[in-house]
Amino acid sequence: MKTKITTAILLLAGITMNAQNYDIKKNKTYAEISAKTDGKWEGRKYIGGTVFKNVDRLKLAPEHTDHSFDIRYEGPGWENNRIGYRLYLDWRNAIDIYGKKTTENILPKVGQDNFDSYHEMSDWGADILKAGKGIGIGSIDRYLNNEKLHFREVDSTIAYVYNKTNESVVKIDYYGWKTASDKINFQSELTIKPDQLYTQHTFKASKAIQGICTGIVKQKNTELLKKESKNKKWAYLATYGQQSLVPDKLGMAIFYEVKTIENIADTDLDYLLIFKPTAKPTSFYLLGAWEQEVNGIKTQEEFVKYLDQQLEVLNKKGKL
């Protein structure tokens, strides 16, 4: 009886359980995390295993790090009918971009034939952003004393995915994230809706600490763009240029509430937005705009026009 009640509550909320009521061919958003469970760990590498299986919840193994080969494309992915994203679920904690040449959901076939085949252009598109040692686009780090501190020491990390009627969500709980002399719990929630380029990123720290940051990885051949809304409450930080891995034109941007930001740092690797210390939930929007997207933005002028339109919405409504 309890199971039936729980199921009913989840379905009323629009959350799919094991994709029972979710049609990936009809819905315009999708999120997933996929791992192998029938192999074995040898040091930091996951050896063997026959198939990646999608799960709604995944707790990272203590052995997991970058390139451990236990998680398909190294973390959770989320997409809509315009663009796709993924997060490296390890110490790097960077968000990457999948450029899509189709409006169909493509994540279920990404990385199935070869672990990193998504770096090669295919009929659906490809991984188009080189994050390297940078922050990627709109992910979280900590910036203290001119040093970027990653997620190298975390007691446990648990990722969840939810596919709802009109949106898909990735939520990640980091328990015991240690940086400098602080140890906190931290939660990220990434929400994507149909027809839009952006993802809403909402985070919450268990304790207010200095230096929590987001940002945009620096690439060559780009121009930095900044603007505030008319009411001075919202602003964007963006880059545009031939900065994709193709290489071709890619725009990246973050919309943020001005009152939440303590400082903007121009570092060797990234443009960083450093948040004021808070234990309250904080939201911002991250996005990529690739020229090969169906009806994509192909010039800097078009990109700035798009950003200004979104900024006007934020100016009037306070949200996208």
RANORMO-V347515 format. One record per residue. N is the residue number from 1. RES is the residue in three letters. PSI is psi in whole degrees, -180 to 180 (999 if undefined). OMEGA is omega as a letter, one per 40 degrees, with the letter a starting at -180 (NA if undefined). D_FIRST is the distance of its C-alpha to the first C-alpha in Angstrom with 1 decimal. Layout:
n: [N:N]
res: [RES:RES]
psi: [PSI:PSI]
omega: [OMEGA:OMEGA]
d_first: [D_FIRST:D_FIRST]
This chain:
n: [1:2:3:4:5:6:7:8:9:10:11:12:13:14:15:16:17:18:19:20:21:22:23:24:25:26:27:28:29:30:31:32:33:34:35:36:37:38:39:40:41:42:43:44:45:46:47:48:49:50:51:52:53:54:55:56:57:58:59:60:61:62:63:64:65:66:67:68:69:70:71:72:73:74:75:76:77:78:79:80:81:82:83:84:85:86:87:88:89:90:91:92:93:94:95:96:97:98:99:100:101:102:103:104:105:106:107:108:109:110:111:112:113:114:115:116:117:118:119:120:121:122:123:124:125:126:127:128:129:130:131:132:133:134:135:136:137:138:139:140:141:142:143:144:145:146:147:148:149:150:151:152:153:154:155:156:157:158:159:160:161:162:163:164:165:166:167:168:169:170:171:172:173:174:175:176:177:178:179:180:181:182:183:184:185:186:187:188:189:190:191:192:193:194:195:196:197:198:199:200:201:202:203:204:205:206:207:208:209:210:211:212:213:214:215:216:217:218:219:220:221:222:223:224:225:226:227:228:229:230:231:232:233:234:235:236:237:238:239:240:241:242:243:244:245:246:247:248:249:250:251:252:253:254:255:256:257:258:259:260:261:262:263:264:265:266:267:268:269:270:271:272:273:274:275:276:277:278:279:280:281:282:283:284:285:286:287:288:289:290:291:292:293:294:295:296:297:298:299:300:301:302:303:304:305:306:307:308:309:310:311:312:313:314:315:316:317:318:319:320]
res: [MET:LYS:THR:LYS:ILE:THR:THR:ALA:ILE:LEU:LEU:LEU:ALA:GLY:ILE:THR:MET:ASN:ALA:GLN:ASN:TYR:ASP:ILE:LYS:LYS:ASN:LYS:THR:TYR:ALA:GLU:ILE:SER:ALA:LYS:THR:ASP:GLY:LYS:TRP:GLU:GLY:ARG:LYS:TYR:ILE:GLY:GLY:THR:VAL:PHE:LYS:ASN:VAL:ASP:ARG:LEU:LYS:LEU:ALA:PRO:GLU:HIS:THR:ASP:HIS:SER:PHE:ASP:ILE:ARG:TYR:GLU:GLY:PRO:GLY:TRP:GLU:ASN:ASN:ARG:ILE:GLY:TYR:ARG:LEU:TYR:LEU:ASP:TRP:ARG:ASN:ALA:ILE:ASP:ILE:TYR:GLY:LYS:LYS:THR:THR:GLU:ASN:ILE:LEU:PRO:LYS:VAL:GLY:GLN:ASP:ASN:PHE:ASP:SER:TYR:HIS:GLU:MET:SER:ASP:TRP:GLY:ALA:ASP:ILE:LEU:LYS:ALA:GLY:LYS:GLY:ILE:GLY:ILE:GLY:SER:ILE:ASP:ARG:TYR:LEU:ASN:ASN:GLU:LYS:LEU:HIS:PHE:ARG:GLU:VAL:ASP:SER:THR:ILE:ALA:TYR:VAL:TYR:ASN:LYS:THR:ASN:GLU:SER:VAL:VAL:LYS:ILE:ASP:TYR:TYR:GLY:TRP:LYS:THR:ALA:SER:ASP:LYS:ILE:ASN:PHE:GLN:SER:GLU:LEU:THR:ILE:LYS:PRO:ASP:GLN:LEU:TYR:THR:GLN:HIS:THR:PHE:LYS:ALA:SER:LYS:ALA:ILE:GLN:GLY:ILE:CYS:THR:GLY:ILE:VAL:LYS:GLN:LYS:ASN:THR:GLU:LEU:LEU:LYS:LYS:GLU:SER:LYS:ASN:LYS:LYS:TRP:ALA:TYR:LEU:ALA:THR:TYR:GLY:GLN:GLN:SER:LEU:VAL:PRO:ASP:LYS:LEU:GLY:MET:ALA:ILE:PHE:TYR:GLU:VAL:LYS:THR:ILE:GLU:ASN:ILE:ALA:ASP:THR:ASP:LEU:ASP:TYR:LEU:LEU:ILE:PHE:LYS:PRO:THR:ALA:LYS:PRO:THR:SER:PHE:TYR:LEU:LEU:GLY:ALA:TRP:GLU:GLN:GLU:VAL:ASN:GLY:ILE:LYS:THR:GLN:GLU:GLU:PHE:VAL:LYS:TYR:LEU:ASP:GLN:GLN:LEU:GLU:VAL:LEU:ASN:LYS:LYS:GLY:LYS:LEU]
psi: [-43:-41:-42:-42:-45:-44:-43:-41:-45:-40:-36:-32:-7:11:129:143:115:32:23:-41:19:122:104:-21:-23:-38:144:-3:157:142:149:160:135:128:159:143:-8:21:-153:156:133:97:-124:3:142:118:136:-157:136:-33:148:134:132:139:157:-20:135:122:126:138:147:-27:-15:136:-167:142:43:-18:16:-20:130:133:32:11:-169:152:152:149:166:-163:4:-36:161:155:159:158:130:109:67:-162:-26:-41:35:146:133:167:133:115:131:133:14:159:-3:156:129:-13:-36:-23:0:127:12:-34:-26:139:-42:30:-18:-8:-15:137:134:-174:-28:-23:-147:170:122:2:130:105:-38:-129:5:-176:-5:-133:112:20:-176:139:-172:136:111:135:45:24:136:122:124:-162:52:-31:103:131:-45:149:130:128:142:149:143:129:112:180:-46:18:160:147:138:127:136:128:122:116:127:48:117:123:137:-126:12:145:118:166:147:140:134:138:122:120:129:139:166:153:-2:156:-21:158:134:126:116:127:159:128:147:-16:143:117:156:145:-1:130:162:-176:-166:128:140:137:160:163:40:161:136:133:136:147:146:153:164:-36:4:14:-29:158:166:151:128:160:151:143:-168:74:8:168:-8:-55:144:-168:132:133:142:143:156:127:131:155:126:-39:-16:-10:130:-36:156:126:133:100:178:-34:-30:161:118:140:115:123:151:146:131:152:8:154:139:135:146:177:134:152:157:150:107:139:-24:-1:151:121:40:165:124:-7:162:-35:-43:-39:-46:-40:-43:-47:-43:-35:-43:-37:-35:-38:-45:-38:-38:-41:-20:5:161:999]
omega: [a:i:a:i:i:i:a:i:a:a:i:i:i:a:i:i:a:i:a:a:a:i:a:i:a:a:a:i:a:i:a:i:a:a:i:a:a:i:i:i:i:a:a:a:i:a:i:a:a:a:i:i:i:i:i:a:i:i:a:i:i:a:a:i:i:i:i:i:i:a:a:a:i:i:i:i:i:a:i:a:a:a:i:i:i:i:i:a:i:a:a:i:a:i:a:a:i:i:a:i:a:i:a:i:a:a:a:i:a:i:a:a:i:a:a:i:a:i:i:a:i:a:i:a:a:i:a:a:i:i:a:i:a:a:a:i:i:i:a:i:i:a:a:i:i:i:i:a:a:i:a:a:i:a:i:i:i:i:i:i:i:i:a:a:a:i:i:a:i:i:a:i:i:a:i:i:a:i:a:a:a:i:a:i:a:a:i:i:a:a:i:a:a:i:a:i:a:i:i:i:i:i:i:i:i:i:i:i:i:i:i:a:i:i:a:i:i:i:i:i:i:i:i:a:i:i:i:i:a:a:i:a:a:i:i:i:a:i:i:i:i:a:i:i:a:e:i:a:i:i:i:a:i:i:a:i:a:a:a:a:i:a:i:a:i:a:a:a:a:i:a:i:a:a:i:a:i:i:i:i:i:a:i:a:i:i:i:i:a:a:a:i:i:a:a:i:a:a:i:i:i:a:i:i:i:i:a:i:i:i:i:i:i:i:a:a:a:i:i:NA]
d_first: [0.0:3.8:5.4:5.2:6.3:8.7:9.9:10.7:12.5:14.5:15.5:16.7:18.7:20.2:19.2:19.0:16.6:18.9:21.1:18.9:20.4:23.4:26.7:29.2:32.1:31.4:30.2:33.0:31.4:29.8:29.1:28.5:29.1:30.0:30.9:32.1:30.4:32.5:35.8:37.3:38.9:42.6:43.6:42.3:42.0:39.1:40.7:39.5:36.0:35.7:33.6:32.1:28.3:26.6:23.9:22.0:23.0:26.2:27.7:31.4:33.0:35.7:38.3:37.6:40.4:42.2:42.7:40.5:39.4:35.7:34.4:35.5:38.0:37.5:34.5:32.1:33.5:32.9:34.8:35.3:37.8:40.7:40.4:38.4:38.1:37.1:37.0:38.6:35.9:38.5:41.3:42.8:39.8:41.7:40.5:42.2:42.6:42.1:44.5:43.3:45.6:42.9:40.2:37.6:35.0:36.7:34.9:33.2:36.7:38.3:39.4:38.1:41.6:43.2:42.0:44.2:45.3:44.0:47.2:49.1:49.2:47.3:46.6:43.6:45.5:45.4:44.9:47.6:47.7:49.3:47.7:49.7:50.0:49.2:46.1:45.4:44.2:42.1:40.7:40.8:43.4:45.4:49.1:51.3:55.0:55.4:53.0:49.6:47.0:44.2:40.9:42.7:41.1:37.4:35.3:32.2:31.3:27.8:27.6:24.7:25.0:23.2:24.2:23.7:25.1:28.5:28.7:28.0:27.7:28.6:27.9:29.6:29.4:32.5:32.4:35.8:38.1:41.6:44.7:48.0:47.3:43.9:40.4:37.5:34.0:34.1:31.6:32.6:30.7:32.3:31.4:33.1:33.2:34.8:38.6:39.6:41.3:39.8:36.9:35.8:35.7:34.3:34.7:34.3:36.0:35.1:38.7:41.6:44.0:47.0:47.2:43.8:44.9:44.3:46.9:48.4:50.0:53.7:55.2:58.8:60.2:58.0:58.7:56.8:55.7:54.8:54.4:53.1:51.7:54.0:52.3:52.4:48.7:47.7:49.6:49.4:50.7:51.2:53.2:54.6:56.7:57.0:54.4:52.0:52.3:53.6:55.7:55.4:54.5:51.4:50.6:48.2:47.4:45.4:45.0:44.7:45.0:48.5:47.6:45.2:47.9:50.4:52.5:53.0:54.4:56.4:56.1:57.4:54.1:52.1:52.3:50.0:48.4:48.0:45.5:46.3:44.5:41.2:37.7:36.5:34.8:37.6:37.5:40.0:40.3:41.6:42.9:45.0:47.2:48.6:51.4:50.2:46.9:46.9:49.2:49.3:51.3:54.6:56.9:57.0:57.9:54.8:52.7:54.2:53.8:50.1:49.7:51.6:49.5:46.3:48.1:49.1:45.4:44.6:47.7:46.5:42.7:42.1:39.6:39.5]
